[in-house]
Amino acid sequence: MSIRVAVLGAAGRMGSTTVAAVHAASDLELVAELEADGDVAGLAGVADVAIDFTVPQATEANVHALLDAGVHAVVGTTGWDAAALDRVRAHASTRPDVGVLIAPNFALSAVLAMRFAAVAARYFASAEVVEMHHPRKLDAPSGTAVHTAQGIAAARTGAGLGTMADATSTALPGARGADVDGVNVHSLRLEGLVAHEQIFLSNPGELLTIRTDSFDRASFMPGVLLAVREVVAHPGLSVGLETFLGL
């Protein structure tokens, strides 16, 4: 039996790639293509799963509408903060039959890089993250970089590590990047890039670099389709595709 899929933000760069991937999957049926201001509530009874690749200003409202409609949600739009996630988590707890996945990145290489960084972080004195995207990206740092830094910070806390050394006393605003739970994150926006991240972990005398590169949006599609197939089995809010990979 096919899974009925709706794509929100279908005309965008990620949305149009997703539409093509759903069309090409023999076990999925594309039943709706909507834009950010589309009638999400109208998907009740029409779609089993909706994929959201809209914009940060619209995505939370879309997820709440999907929960009300009883439609599972797979969300790749970034820009989420802790308060917004908590609101979705609370709403999802009232709809135990509906699953919501919010993932900062669907590229399997990026998901694994985030996991590798979290595993390694407890063994290194210092860690920083550099993310690189095209200049049309609306949020900075990227959701992937924020998720990566949060994983590093949690691992360091769990290992009982303190604040990382940094003697900087004077700096231009932003020179040391954004502070995400004590991990510095730097954002580059350059023409010709798609989505790239480097994670640096160091000790005296050694440096571990973990790098992931997406050269084409097709790299995200295996993860998106995996999420569509799995979200129905994961009620409530899940954050990060790794929660569906058994990592």
C-alpha positions as CSV (number, residue, x, y, z in Angstrom):
1,M,0.0,0.0,0.0
2,S,1.4,3.4,-1.0
3,I,2.1,6.2,1.5
4,R,0.3,9.3,0.4
5,V,2.7,12.3,0.5
6,A,2.2,16.0,0.4
7,V,5.1,18.4,-0.2
8,L,5.0,21.9,1.4
9,G,7.2,24.4,-0.3
10,A,7.0,22.3,-3.5
11,A,8.2,25.1,-5.8
12,G,11.4,25.8,-3.9
13,R,14.9,24.3,-4.5
14,M,14.5,21.6,-1.9
15,G,10.8,21.2,-2.5
16,S,11.1,20.6,-6.2
17,T,13.8,18.0,-5.7
18,T,11.6,16.3,-3.1
19,V,8.6,16.2,-5.5
20,A,10.8,14.4,-8.1
21,A,12.1,11.9,-5.5
22,V,8.6,11.1,-4.3
23,H,7.4,10.7,-7.9
24,A,10.2,8.2,-8.5
25,A,9.5,6.1,-5.4
26,S,7.3,3.1,-6.2
27,D,5.9,2.9,-2.7
28,L,5.0,6.6,-2.4
29,E,2.1,8.6,-4.0
30,L,2.4,12.4,-4.3
31,V,-1.1,13.7,-3.5
32,A,-0.5,17.5,-3.0
33,E,2.0,20.2,-3.7
34,L,1.6,23.3,-1.6
35,E,3.5,26.5,-0.9
36,A,4.2,28.1,2.5
37,D,0.8,29.7,2.7
38,G,-1.1,26.7,1.3
39,D,-4.1,25.0,2.9
40,V,-2.4,22.7,5.3
41,A,-5.6,21.9,7.2
42,G,-7.1,20.6,3.9
43,L,-4.6,17.7,3.9
44,A,-6.6,15.9,6.6
45,G,-7.7,12.6,5.1
46,V,-5.8,13.3,1.9
47,A,-2.2,12.8,2.9
48,D,-0.6,10.3,5.3
49,V,2.7,12.3,5.6
50,A,3.6,15.9,4.7
51,I,7.2,17.0,4.0
52,D,7.9,20.6,4.9
53,F,10.6,22.5,3.1
54,T,9.1,26.0,3.4
55,V,10.6,28.9,5.3
56,P,11.4,29.5,9.0
57,Q,8.5,31.9,9.4
58,A,5.9,29.4,8.3
59,T,7.2,26.0,9.4
60,E,6.0,25.9,13.0
61,A,2.5,26.9,12.1
62,N,2.5,24.2,9.4
63,V,3.5,21.5,11.9
64,H,0.8,22.5,14.4
65,A,-1.8,22.4,11.5
66,L,-0.6,19.0,10.5
67,L,-0.9,17.7,14.0
68,D,-4.4,19.0,14.1
69,A,-5.1,17.4,10.8
70,G,-3.7,14.0,11.9
71,V,-1.0,14.1,9.2
72,H,2.5,12.9,10.1
73,A,5.2,15.6,9.4
74,V,8.8,15.3,8.1
75,V,10.4,18.8,8.5
76,G,13.6,19.9,6.9
77,T,13.1,23.6,7.3
78,T,15.6,25.0,9.8
79,G,15.6,27.9,12.1
80,W,13.9,26.1,15.1
81,D,14.7,27.2,18.7
82,A,14.2,25.3,21.9
83,A,10.9,27.2,22.7
84,A,9.4,26.3,19.3
85,L,10.4,22.6,19.7
86,D,8.9,22.6,23.2
87,R,5.6,23.9,21.8
88,V,5.5,21.2,19.1
89,R,6.5,18.5,21.7
90,A,3.6,19.6,23.9
91,H,1.1,19.6,21.0
92,A,2.3,16.3,19.8
93,S,1.7,14.7,23.2
94,T,-2.0,15.4,22.7
95,R,-1.9,13.5,19.4
96,P,-0.2,10.1,20.2
97,D,-1.2,8.8,16.8
98,V,0.9,11.3,14.9
99,G,4.7,11.5,14.4
100,V,6.8,14.6,13.8
101,L,10.4,14.5,12.7
102,I,12.3,17.8,12.6
103,A,15.8,17.2,11.1
104,P,18.5,19.8,10.5
105,N,20.0,17.7,7.7
106,F,18.8,14.6,5.7
107,A,22.2,13.8,4.1
108,L,23.4,10.6,5.6
109,S,27.0,11.8,5.6
110,A,26.0,14.9,7.6
111,V,23.9,12.8,10.1
112,L,26.9,10.5,10.6
113,A,29.3,13.4,10.9
114,M,27.2,14.9,13.7
115,R,27.2,11.5,15.4
116,F,30.9,11.0,15.0
117,A,31.6,14.5,16.5
118,A,29.4,13.7,19.5
119,V,31.3,10.4,20.1
120,A,34.7,12.1,19.7
121,A,34.0,15.3,21.7
122,R,34.7,13.8,25.1
123,Y,38.3,13.0,24.1
124,F,39.4,16.4,22.9
125,A,40.2,19.7,24.7
126,S,38.8,22.0,22.0
127,A,36.1,21.9,19.4
128,E,34.7,24.4,16.8
129,V,32.3,24.1,13.9
130,V,32.4,25.8,10.5
131,E,29.4,25.6,8.2
132,M,29.4,26.7,4.6
133,H,26.3,27.3,2.4
134,H,25.1,29.3,-0.6
135,P,24.3,33.0,0.0
136,R,20.5,32.5,-0.4
137,K,20.2,30.5,2.9
138,L,18.1,32.5,5.3
139,D,19.4,31.3,8.7
140,A,22.8,31.4,10.3
141,P,24.2,29.3,11.8
142,S,22.6,26.4,9.9
143,G,20.4,24.0,11.8
144,T,23.0,21.3,11.1
145,A,25.8,23.3,12.8
146,V,23.6,24.1,15.8
147,H,22.7,20.5,16.2
148,T,26.3,19.5,15.8
149,A,27.5,22.0,18.5
150,Q,24.7,20.9,20.8
151,G,25.8,17.3,20.5
152,I,29.4,18.2,21.2
153,A,28.4,20.3,24.2
154,A,26.3,17.5,25.6
155,A,29.1,15.0,25.2
156,R,31.5,17.4,27.0
157,T,29.1,17.9,29.8
158,G,28.6,14.2,30.2
159,A,32.3,13.7,30.4
160,G,32.7,16.3,33.0
161,L,34.8,18.6,30.8
162,G,34.9,22.3,31.6
163,T,34.9,25.4,29.5
164,M,37.2,25.3,26.5
165,A,40.3,27.5,26.6
166,D,40.1,30.8,24.8
167,A,42.1,33.8,25.8
168,T,40.4,36.2,23.4
169,S,39.9,39.5,25.3
170,T,39.3,41.9,22.3
171,A,37.6,41.0,19.1
172,L,35.4,42.5,16.4
173,P,31.7,41.5,16.9
174,G,31.2,38.0,15.5
175,A,34.9,37.3,15.0
176,R,34.7,34.2,17.2
177,G,31.4,33.1,15.7
178,A,28.2,32.2,17.5
179,D,28.3,30.6,20.9
180,V,26.1,27.4,20.9
181,D,26.2,25.9,24.4
182,G,29.9,26.9,24.7
183,V,30.9,25.7,21.2
184,N,31.9,28.4,18.7
185,V,30.2,28.0,15.3
186,H,31.2,30.0,12.2
187,S,29.1,30.6,9.1
188,L,30.3,31.1,5.5
189,R,28.0,32.1,2.7
190,L,29.6,31.7,-0.8
191,E,28.3,31.4,-4.3
192,G,28.7,27.9,-5.7
193,L,28.3,26.1,-2.4
194,V,25.3,23.9,-1.5
195,A,25.8,22.6,2.1
196,H,29.1,21.8,3.8
197,E,30.4,21.5,7.3
198,Q,33.7,21.0,9.0
199,I,34.1,20.0,12.6
200,F,37.5,20.6,14.3
201,L,38.5,18.7,17.5
202,S,41.9,19.2,18.9
203,N,44.4,18.3,21.7
204,P,47.9,19.4,22.1
205,G,49.8,18.1,19.1
206,E,46.8,16.7,17.2
207,L,43.7,17.7,15.2
208,L,40.8,15.6,14.1
209,T,38.8,17.1,11.2
210,I,35.4,15.7,10.3
211,R,34.0,17.0,7.0
212,T,30.7,16.5,5.1
213,D,29.8,18.0,1.7
214,S,26.6,18.0,-0.2
215,F,27.3,19.0,-3.8
216,D,23.7,18.5,-5.0
217,R,20.3,18.5,-3.3
218,A,19.8,14.9,-4.4
219,S,22.1,14.0,-1.5
220,F,19.3,14.7,0.9
221,M,16.7,12.5,-0.8
222,P,17.6,9.1,0.6
223,G,17.2,10.5,4.1
224,V,14.0,12.3,3.3
225,L,12.4,9.1,1.8
226,L,13.6,7.1,4.8
227,A,12.0,9.6,7.1
228,V,8.7,9.4,5.2
229,R,8.6,5.7,5.5
230,E,9.6,5.6,9.2
231,V,7.8,8.6,10.8
232,V,4.5,6.7,11.1
233,A,6.2,4.3,13.5
234,H,7.6,7.1,15.7
235,P,4.7,9.0,17.4
236,G,5.5,12.3,19.2
237,L,8.4,14.6,18.3
238,S,11.7,13.3,17.1
239,V,14.6,15.7,16.5
240,G,17.4,14.5,14.1
241,L,17.3,11.8,11.5
242,E,19.7,9.8,13.6
243,T,16.7,8.9,15.8
244,F,15.4,6.7,12.9
245,L,18.8,5.1,12.2
246,G,19.4,3.4,15.5
247,L,22.6,5.4,16.1
